[in-house]
Amino acid sequence: MKKLCLWIILISIVGMLPSLLQYGCYLMTTDFSNQEIPFIIETKRMLMSGCPLWSWNHLLGDNFIGSYSFYTLTSPFVWFNCLFPNEWMLHVITFTLLLKMICVGMAAYAYLRKMSISGEMSVVGGLMYTFSSFAISNLFYYHFLEPMIVFPIFLIAIERFLRNERYGSV
């Protein structure tokens, strides 16, 4: 598992290197900088306001919980991002994106180990899943990596159910 984490960090940093050298953080255009980052900042503002029901900063005003639940409110990574000042947001998102990639790889690794794949091949499979074309082509949709984390965990749960493995004593 440590080997997988190190490989993911190394490959991710090499991939982010041009942006890191130029901007000091991982910055992409399109939805990443135009939607994802402002949505996270608006989520933080609304949660700090004490009245997170209606946002006047979205269109002509909108139900905050209904509008932001898909993008930000259901993500533990966004809640983590909200702990930091807005000035740090680009750097925190760079770190969080790396953390998401590690979680994707670890979930895939756990599933492959559950399916009795050897440790080395599970590392390779975790890397292939982490850096699949879906993951790389959708990096600017910050929230698309989260289903990639949940999917292998969901498959593990199905396997445990089908094998009648108990989760604990009830």
N, C-alpha and C positions, 0 to 999 in steps of 0.2 A: 504494500500500500504506500509506503514511503517513496518507493521508486516511482510509482505512478504519479504521486503528487509532485515530485521533483521534475519529472518529464513534462507534466502539464504546465508547471510554472515556467520551465525553460522554453518550451515551444511557444507559450503565450507571450512571454516577454520578447522573444525574437520576433514574433509577429507584430507586436505592438511597438517595437523599437523605433521605426520611422516616426510614428506619432509622438512617442515619448521624447525622442531627441528634439523634435521640432517644437512641441507645445508643452512638454513637461508632464503630460498626462495623455490618456488615450482618448482622442477626440475624433468623432466621425460626424459627417454631415447627415442630412435627411432627418429621419424620424428620431435618431438618437439625440441630436443637439436641438432640434426644433420642437420635439414633443416630450421625449422621456425625461430629460433634465428639468424643463419647466414644470412637468407634472409632479416630479418628486419634490421640487421646491414649493409648489402650490400645496401639495399634501402636507408638508411640514408646516407651512403657514397656517393651514386650516386646523391642523391638530393643535397647534400652539395657541390658536385664537380662542379655544374653549367652546366654540360653537361650530362644530364641523358638519353642519347640515346643509347650508346653502352657500355657494361660492359665487360672488359677483364678478370674479375674475375670469370666468369661463363663459364665453359667448355673451348673452345678455343676462346671465345669471342662471345657475343650474343646480340641481340636486347634487351635492358633492359626493355623497355616498354612492348614489346610483351611477354617476359619471366616472368616478375614479376607482371603483372597486375592481374593475378589470385590470387597469394599468398599475395601480399602486397599493391599494388598501389590503389586498390579499397576499402581498409579497413580504415575507420576512426580511428580504434583502433591502427593500425600501424602508422598512421600519428601522433597520440598522443605519441606513443612510441619513435618516432624520435625526440621528443623535449628534450629527456634526454641523458646524456652521455652514451657511450657504457658500461662503468663500472657498471652502474646502471641497465642495461638491464634486467638481471634476476629478479631483485626486481620489476621493472616497469611492466614486463610481468606478474608477479604474481598478481600485483594489477589490471592490465588490464583484466586478465582472470576472476578475481572476478567481475569486472565491467561488463564484457560480460555476466556472469551468472545472474547478477542482471537485465540486459537489457532483457535477455531471459525470465526471470520470469515476469517482468513488461509487456512485450508485450503479453504474454499468459494471464496475469491477465486482461489487457485491453480488449482482445478479449472476454474472459469469461464474463466480466461485460457488454460488448456490447450485448452479447447473453442473458442478463437478469439473469445471475447466481448470487446467493447471494454473499455477500462479503467474508464470511468465506469459502465457497466452491470455490470461485475464487482464494483465497490464496492457498488452497489445490491443485487446478488444476494448478496454476502457479508453485508450488513446484514440482508437478509430471512431468510437462513439462520440467522444468529446470534440474531435476535430472533423466530424462528418460535414458534408456539404450543407446540410440543413443548419447546423450550428454556426458555421462560418458565414454563410450567406445571410443569416438572420441576426447577426450580432447587433445591428443597429436597432433591432426591436429588442430592447433590453429585457423585456419580460418573457421572451420566447425560450430562454434557456431553462426556465423553471419547470415547464412540463417535461423537459428532457431529464430533469432530476427525478421527478415523480414517477415517470413511466417505468424504469427498471424496478423501483421499489414496489410499484403496483404489480409487476410481473412476479416479484418474489412473494408477495401476499397471495397471489393466485396459486402459485406453486405450493405454498404451505397449505392452503385450503384444499387443493386437490390431493395432496399427500396426507391429509388429516393430521398435520402437525399442530400441536397445541401451542398457543401463544402464552399461556400462563394458566395457573389453576383458577378455575371459576367455581 
